[in-house]
Amino acid sequence: MAMGTTNPPMSCIHTFRTQSPQLPIKNMTFSRIRVGPGYRTSIRVSAASSGMKEMVLEQHRKEEKQLQMGIAEFYDESSAIWEDIWGDHMHHGFYDPDSTVSVSDHRAAQIRMIEESLRFAGVSVQVSFQVADALEQPFPDGQFDLVWSMESGEHMPDKAKFVGELARVAAPGGTIIIVTWCHRDLGPAEDSLHPWEKDLLKRICDAYYLPAWSSTSDYIRLLQSLSLQDIKTADWSPFVAPFWPAVIRSALTWKGLTSLFRSGLKTIKGALAMPLMIEGFKKDLIKFAIITCRKPK
């Protein structure tokens, strides 16, 4: 996560995936495990049930540590290749739907994604960045007029903790922007995604070190639970449609292929999973969502 400040009176915090040779692990810290109703104990707890509870918690801790390590190693390994081919913007671009774009247009589209996100939220500021922890932020309550997460929420295993931290550091009246990958909203008669949808998302999760996916509606419920106001959402999937095909084309250039072969297995695995993202978008399973809201004054 990175924090940015702007010229007074506006201040901003921006969270995103980041890699750093000096901080290979600290780019993402995950929240404490919440023990659900199935693990709650009464006043009288036997030693056996207490031991089982600790075993379950320990297993969750190990899984979160593995996810944390995987995310850090994936971006440490692949970021140099990405920056060499695509530049400093490690996120989707914003395009005009059905337009024909050249390779030179893609970096401009990534910059446009930033501009369109700010425009959607009704703000326009310049920011600077510093590394910090998205789920255990070191900042005081109510510190920032703008809190902005660009394509990092999908890596957060505890979405409630993630959204709670964004709301905590937002100043009264401040704006929160979340740009993230989501799965489609469930229909009124649906309890879960279809098996083939779950399978496709799992394959993507395995390649990109993602925990369970959330829908836009899931995020809305979390924001409502925190009494945040003026919640607004949009599906920007049509505007990012050219992005993944463009990434694949760049990977198939001589420069891209030689860079991939010099990289590690995690980067190659991620490259092989790119067609899965295209499939998810085409089948309306994956949604590129922008969500904005305001903290009450």
ROMARTI-810431 format. One line per field, with one value per residue (C-alpha): residue number from 1; residue in one letter; x, y, z. Coordinates in steps of 0.05 Angstrom, whole numbers. Each point is the difference from the previous one (the first is absolute). Layout:
N
i: (NUM, ...)
aa: (A, ...)
x: (X, ...)
y: (Y, ...)
z: (Z, ...)
***
This chain:
297
i: (1, 2, 3, 4, 5, 6, 7, 8, 9, 10, 11, 12, 13, 14, 15, 16, 17, 18, 19, 20, 21, 22, 23, 24, 25, 26, 27, 28, 29, 30, 31, 32, 33, 34, 35, 36, 37, 38, 39, 40, 41, 42, 43, 44, 45, 46, 47, 48, 49, 50, 51, 52, 53, 54, 55, 56, 57, 58, 59, 60, 61, 62, 63, 64, 65, 66, 67, 68, 69, 70, 71, 72, 73, 74, 75, 76, 77, 78, 79, 80, 81, 82, 83, 84, 85, 86, 87, 88, 89, 90, 91, 92, 93, 94, 95, 96, 97, 98, 99, 100, 101, 102, 103, 104, 105, 106, 107, 108, 109, 110, 111, 112, 113, 114, 115, 116, 117, 118, 119, 120, 121, 122, 123, 124, 125, 126, 127, 128, 129, 130, 131, 132, 133, 134, 135, 136, 137, 138, 139, 140, 141, 142, 143, 144, 145, 146, 147, 148, 149, 150, 151, 152, 153, 154, 155, 156, 157, 158, 159, 160, 161, 162, 163, 164, 165, 166, 167, 168, 169, 170, 171, 172, 173, 174, 175, 176, 177, 178, 179, 180, 181, 182, 183, 184, 185, 186, 187, 188, 189, 190, 191, 192, 193, 194, 195, 196, 197, 198, 199, 200, 201, 202, 203, 204, 205, 206, 207, 208, 209, 210, 211, 212, 213, 214, 215, 216, 217, 218, 219, 220, 221, 222, 223, 224, 225, 226, 227, 228, 229, 230, 231, 232, 233, 234, 235, 236, 237, 238, 239, 240, 241, 242, 243, 244, 245, 246, 247, 248, 249, 250, 251, 252, 253, 254, 255, 256, 257, 258, 259, 260, 261, 262, 263, 264, 265, 266, 267, 268, 269, 270, 271, 272, 273, 274, 275, 276, 277, 278, 279, 280, 281, 282, 283, 284, 285, 286, 287, 288, 289, 290, 291, 292, 293, 294, 295, 296, 297)
aa: (M, A, M, G, T, T, N, P, P, M, S, C, I, H, T, F, R, T, Q, S, P, Q, L, P, I, K, N, M, T, F, S, R, I, R, V, G, P, G, Y, R, T, S, I, R, V, S, A, A, S, S, G, M, K, E, M, V, L, E, Q, H, R, K, E, E, K, Q, L, Q, M, G, I, A, E, F, Y, D, E, S, S, A, I, W, E, D, I, W, G, D, H, M, H, H, G, F, Y, D, P, D, S, T, V, S, V, S, D, H, R, A, A, Q, I, R, M, I, E, E, S, L, R, F, A, G, V, S, V, Q, V, S, F, Q, V, A, D, A, L, E, Q, P, F, P, D, G, Q, F, D, L, V, W, S, M, E, S, G, E, H, M, P, D, K, A, K, F, V, G, E, L, A, R, V, A, A, P, G, G, T, I, I, I, V, T, W, C, H, R, D, L, G, P, A, E, D, S, L, H, P, W, E, K, D, L, L, K, R, I, C, D, A, Y, Y, L, P, A, W, S, S, T, S, D, Y, I, R, L, L, Q, S, L, S, L, Q, D, I, K, T, A, D, W, S, P, F, V, A, P, F, W, P, A, V, I, R, S, A, L, T, W, K, G, L, T, S, L, F, R, S, G, L, K, T, I, K, G, A, L, A, M, P, L, M, I, E, G, F, K, K, D, L, I, K, F, A, I, I, T, C, R, K, P, K)
x: (0, 24, -20, -2, -6, -21, 4, -44, -56, -7, 35, -5, 17, 6, 5, 26, 42, 74, 67, 65, 66, 10, -70, -17, -53, -26, -38, -60, -18, -63, -49, -10, -42, -72, -29, -70, -61, 22, 61, -31, 3, -45, 24, 15, 52, 34, 75, -11, -45, 47, 57, -39, -16, 74, 16, -51, 27, 71, -19, -33, 63, 43, -46, 1, 76, 5, -46, 40, 65, -29, -26, 67, 42, -46, 6, 74, 13, -44, 1, 67, -25, -66, 34, 49, -56, -59, 30, -16, -76, -17, -74, -53, -8, -64, -21, -57, -43, 9, 55, 62, 62, 74, 55, 18, -71, 3, 43, -44, -60, 32, 9, -71, -24, 27, -32, -68, 0, 11, -52, -51, 11, -3, 71, 63, 65, 73, 31, 67, 10, 32, -1, -46, -46, -70, -32, 37, 10, 47, -41, -46, -75, -30, 66, -16, -50, 7, 13, 11, 12, 21, -4, 23, -65, 0, 63, -31, -23, -44, -41, -35, 67, 24, -61, -1, 71, -17, -59, 40, 55, -50, -15, -73, -29, 58, -6, 17, 14, 7, 19, 3, -14, -66, -41, -70, -57, -43, -72, -59, -8, 74, 37, 68, 37, -5, 51, 35, 5, 31, 49, 21, 10, 40, 48, 9, 10, 54, 38, -5, -2, -70, -44, -76, -32, -56, -55, -15, -62, 45, 39, -63, -24, 66, -2, -72, 18, 50, -55, 38, -41, -10, 21, 8, 23, 13, 21, 60, 11, -14, 51, 56, -16, 61, 48, 13, 5, 51, 40, 0, 24, 56, 20, 4, 51, 73, 13, -58, 18, 73, -19, -49, 52, 48, -53, -22, -56, -49, 4, -7, -60, -31, 11, -33, -61, -13, -49, -41, -11, -24, -47, -27, -15, -31, -46, -21, 29, 55, -18, 46, -35, 8, -33, -1, -31, 6, 13, -53, 21)
y: (0, 71, 64, 65, 71, 61, 74, 25, -4, -66, -63, -69, -72, -49, -75, -46, -62, 16, -35, 20, -37, 31, -18, -66, -20, 65, 20, -36, -17, -38, 6, -43, -62, 7, -63, -10, -27, -71, 12, 39, -34, 3, 17, -74, -21, -67, -5, -40, 52, 56, -38, -10, 74, 17, -50, 33, 69, -23, -29, 66, 37, -45, 9, 76, -1, -42, 48, 59, -31, -19, 70, 32, -50, 4, 76, 1, -50, 29, 76, 12, -34, 38, 68, -14, -15, 41, 53, 19, -8, -70, 2, -2, 54, 37, -3, 23, -63, -33, 48, -22, 15, -5, -23, 73, 13, -48, 40, 61, -44, -18, 74, 12, -53, 44, 62, -34, -29, 68, 31, -54, 17, 75, 16, 22, -1, -18, -48, -26, -71, -37, -74, -18, -57, -1, -43, 29, 72, 42, 63, 32, 0, 51, 18, 5, 37, -52, -75, -37, -74, -18, -75, -25, -21, -66, -20, 13, -63, 39, 49, 26, 18, 31, 44, 16, 28, 42, 29, 10, 43, 41, 68, 19, 20, -35, -41, -74, -31, -75, -26, -75, -67, -31, -60, 12, 15, -60, -1, 1, -76, -16, -21, -5, 2, -58, -56, 18, 73, -21, -45, 57, 48, -51, -9, 75, 3, -54, 39, 70, -16, 24, -19, -9, 49, 48, 31, 74, -13, -29, 64, 42, -39, 11, 74, 5, -37, 57, 53, 28, 45, 17, -70, -2, -58, -13, -60, 22, -68, 26, 55, -48, -53, 14, -6, -74, -14, 56, -30, -68, 32, 35, -66, -33, 51, -19, 46, -28, -73, 8, 37, -55, -55, 38, 7, -50, -51, 46, 51, -54, -29, 69, 10, -66, 20, 64, -34, -20, 74, 12, -60, 26, 68, -27, -46, 58, -36, 50, 73, 60, 42, 70, 16, 68, 26, 55, -2, 38, 68)
z: (0, -13, 33, -38, 25, -39, 7, 57, 15, -39, 24, -30, 14, -58, 8, -54, -10, 5, 1, 31, 4, 68, 23, -35, 50, 29, -63, 28, 72, 15, 56, 60, -8, 21, 29, -27, 36, -12, 43, 57, 67, 60, 70, 12, -50, 1, -10, -64, -32, 20, -32, -63, -4, 6, -55, -46, 15, -12, -67, -19, 20, -43, -60, 7, 7, -64, -36, 25, -23, -67, -15, 19, -40, -60, -6, 19, -55, -55, 13, -35, -64, 3, 11, -57, -50, 27, 45, 72, -1, 25, -12, -55, -52, -15, -74, -44, -12, -68, -19, -39, 41, -15, 47, 14, 24, 59, 47, -13, 17, 67, 17, -23, 50, 57, -29, -12, 71, 31, -47, 19, 73, -13, 22, -36, 38, -9, 50, 23, 27, 57, 19, 58, 22, -29, 54, 61, -21, 44, -11, 51, -7, -48, -31, -75, -43, -55, 10, -65, -13, -71, -16, 68, 33, -38, 39, 69, 36, 48, -39, 63, 31, -65, -8, 74, -3, -61, 38, 64, -31, -41, 28, 15, -67, -36, -64, -7, -69, -10, -69, 2, -33, 20, -20, -27, 48, 17, -25, 48, -4, 5, 63, -34, -66, -48, 8, -66, 24, 66, -37, -47, 58, 38, -58, -3, 76, -4, -53, 30, 75, 12, 59, -8, -48, 19, -41, -6, 43, 54, 2, 3, 60, 35, -14, 24, 65, 14, -13, -59, -45, -74, -22, -75, -44, -73, -42, -42, -32, -70, 10, 19, -53, -44, 59, 8, -75, -3, 57, -35, -66, 37, 33, -69, -26, -2, 59, 39, -13, 18, 63, 19, -11, 46, 54, 52, -1, 35, -57, -53, 37, 3, -75, -17, 41, -39, -48, 61, 16, -71, 6, 66, -29, -64, 41, 45, 61, 15, 9, 3, 52, 26, 66, 33, 64, 51, 75, 39, 28)
***
